[in-house]
Amino acid sequence: MKKPKWVVEKEQAKRKAAQETVWLFGLHAVRDALRNPAREKLRLLVTKNAQAKLAEDIAAAGMAFEEIDPRKFHDPRNHGVPVDPASVHQGALLEVKPLKWGSVEEVCLAAGEGAPTVVVLDQVTDPHNVGAILRSAEVFGAEAVIATARHAAPETGALAKTASGALERQPYLRVRNLADTIVQLQGLGFTCLGLDGEAEDTIDTAMAALAGRPVALVMGAEGPGLRQKTKETVDKLVKIEFARDFGSLNVSNAAAVALYAASRR
């Protein structure tokens, strides 16, 4: 019997995901990955100088390494890895498997009782923004950053470098349908607040009424903001109040402000 198309596509997607790897670069990102026992590490390329700086972590991870001539670092013919010349690699490259954090429900329930916070990203595609949001999420104690499997920044070296190590510790979950995930979070007791510059209520006012309760901060991409379906699904739209008539924040900066507000409730 011929398998339905959707079954074939799901199986193909699983096989593709099993083959995916990520190249991390930069001393900080590589060091944190070497220190993470949950990270499956495949191949390490370093210059002599970078190897000296990472020696203890390489030894602790039991990782073999390949030394690269720094003058030929950007030539993929020498080590089979295309390195973006614009990347600040600092002489270190580490091939890894993407981290597996589990489901939204597993991560949220693991938080236990109290007032957990999660960040939900609606088609935020810039890896630098997502990396910065992961870093802020870790600083302010969020349980996870949630994004869609498609039309969102994947786990990449650029994202990891911007996250400055947070990618190894802060769950970055990818979901198929954002609206369904928001409904799922609501079922788990989260109040879902959508950040929208045209909202009537401020995030500070909303947080004052949510002391001790789980909160999900839902944020859209710069420019388009939240999609209409997302706006209709969240519990409430809120805004970050500005001191003057006009104000605008980069999404990663807005996330930091919102996370700070959530941490004070």
N, C-alpha and C positions, 0 to 999 in steps of 0.2 A: 504493500500500500504506500502510495506516495505521501510524503510528509507535507503538511500545510506550509505555505510560504513563510508564515510568521515563525514557525518552529525552526525552519532552515536558517532564517536570518538570525534567530537567537543563538543557535549553535555556532554559526559563523562568528558572531560577535564575541562569544565566549572564547573561541579558539584564538581570535585576534588579540583579545585582552590578555590571554595567557602568554602570548609572545611579546607583548609590549615591554619595553625597558625605558628608563629615563637616564640621561646623562646629567649628573650634578657637577657643578663647577664652582670654584672659589674655595679658599681655605676653610672658611666658616661652615659653609654648607657641607663640604666633604667631611670635615671633622665631626660634625654632629651626626651625619649619617653613619660614619664609622663607629660612633659610640652607641648607636641605636641597635640593640639586639633584635628588634622586630624588623629591621630593614634587611632584605635579601640583597647582598652585595655580590656583584659579578666580576667587575674588572676595574682596576685602579691604575691610572696613568699619572705620573708625577715627574716634575723636573727634579734635579738633585736638590735644589734649594727648598722646594715644597716638601720633598720627602723628609728632609731634616726637621722641618717644622711640624710634620705630622707623624714623626717616627714612633712616639709612644702610642698614639691611637692606632696606627697601622699594626703595631705589634700586638696590642690588646685585642684587636679584631681578628688577628691571625690571618691577615690579608696579604697575599702576594701582590707585588706591584711591578709595573713596567716603567723604566726610566726613559724620559723623553728629552731630547735636545731642545732647549727653549727656543733656539733659532728656527726650529722646524715644527714648532707646536701647532701652527695653523695649517699644516700641510696634511690632509687626510691620507695621503699615500704612505705616510710613515707609520701610522697606527690605526688606520681604518675608521677614524672618527672625524666627521666634519665639524670643525669648531668654528663658530662665528668669530671672525677677527675682532668684532666689537665687544665680545664678551670679556669681562674682567675675570679671567679664569685663575689668575695667580699661580699658574703652573700645576693645577690639580684638577683631575677629571675622574669621576667615579660613576660607573654604570651600575644601576640598581633596578630592582623591580618596584613598581608602585606599591605604596603601603596599603594594607587592608585593615580598615578600622571597624568593619562590621556595619550593621544597618543603623538607620536613624533611631529606631526604637531601642536597640541594644545600647547605643551610646548615651541616649537620653536617660534610660532607666538606670544605667551605671552611675549616673550622677547622684542618685539617691535622693533623699528628701532635701528640702530647702528651696532656694530660688535660683535654679539654673538659668543660664542665658545661652541662646544659640543665635548665630547670624545666618540669614538665608539670603542668597544672592540670586537676583533675577537677571540672568544673561549678562553678567559682568565678565567680559572676555579678556581684559588686559591682565597679563600675568603679574605685572608689577603692582597693580592695584590689589589683586587677590593676595599676593605675597605680603603686602603691607597690612591687609585686613587680618590675615592669619597671625601676624606678629602682634597686632593690637588685641586680637581675641585671646591670645595667650597671656598678655600682660594684664588684661582685665578679667581673666578667669572664666572665659566662655567655655562651654562644653564642646562646641563644634562650629565649624563653618560649613554650610550646606549649599551646594550649587547643582545645576542641572548637568546631566551627562553630556548633553550637546549644547552648543552655543554658550560655553563657559570656558574659562581658562583651565587647561589641563595641567596635570602635575609635570612641570618642566624645570630645567636648570635655572632659567630666569626667575621663575616663581620662587623656587627654593632659595636662591641667593637673596632676593628681596625679603623673603620671610625671615632671613637671618637665623636659621635653625628651628624656627617655630613649626615648619612643615614636619619635622620629626616627632613633634610632641603634641601638636594641635590637630585633632581629627578634621580632615577635609573630605567630606562625604559628597558623592555624586549620585543624583537621583534622576529617574526617568521623567517624572512629571512634578513640576513645582507646586501647582495648585493642590494636587493630591497629597503632597508632603506637608503642605500647610494645614490641610484638614487633619492629617495624621497627628501633627504636633498639637493641634487643638484638642484632639482626642486624648492626648497624653497630659492635658492640663495647661498647655502653654497659651498665653495670650499673644497673638501675632500682631505686631505693630508694623505697618508699612510706612516707610519714610517717604514723604511727598512734600515738596516745597509749597504746594498750594493748600495743604491741609489747614483746618481751622485750629485744632488743638496742638499744643507744643509737646515735645517729648518729655519735658520736665513735669508738666501737669499729668500726663498719662502715667509716668513712673510713680508719682506720689500716690496714685490709687492702686498700685500693683505691688506694694511692699510685701515681701515674702512669697511672691507668686512667680512661677516660671514665665519667662518672656522670650519671644523670638523676634529679632530685629530683621525686618525684610527690606532689602535695599536693591534698587535698580541700577542699571548702567547709566553712566553720564550721558546726558542728551535725552534719550527716550525715557529714562526713569522706569518706574514700574509698569508692566503691561496691564492692560485693562482687566484681564482675568485675575491677575494677582491682586489688584486693588479691590476687586469684588470679593475675594476670598479671605483676605486678612480681617481681623476683628476691628481694626481702627487705623485710620491714616493720621500720622502726626508729622510735625515739622520741627526742624531745629531753628529756634528763634535767632534772628540776626539783629545786631545793634542798630543798623541803618535800614533805609527803605529797600535796598537791594543787597542780597548776599548770595554767595555761591561757594560750595565746597566740593573739592574732589571727592569721589565716592569713598576712597580709603580714609580721608580725613573725616568725612561725615560718619563713617563707621566707628572711628576712634572716639568721636564726641558722643555718639549714641551708646557705645559700650561703657564709657565713663558714667553717663547718666544712669545706665542700667545697674552698674556696680554700686551706686549710691542708694538704691531703693531699699 
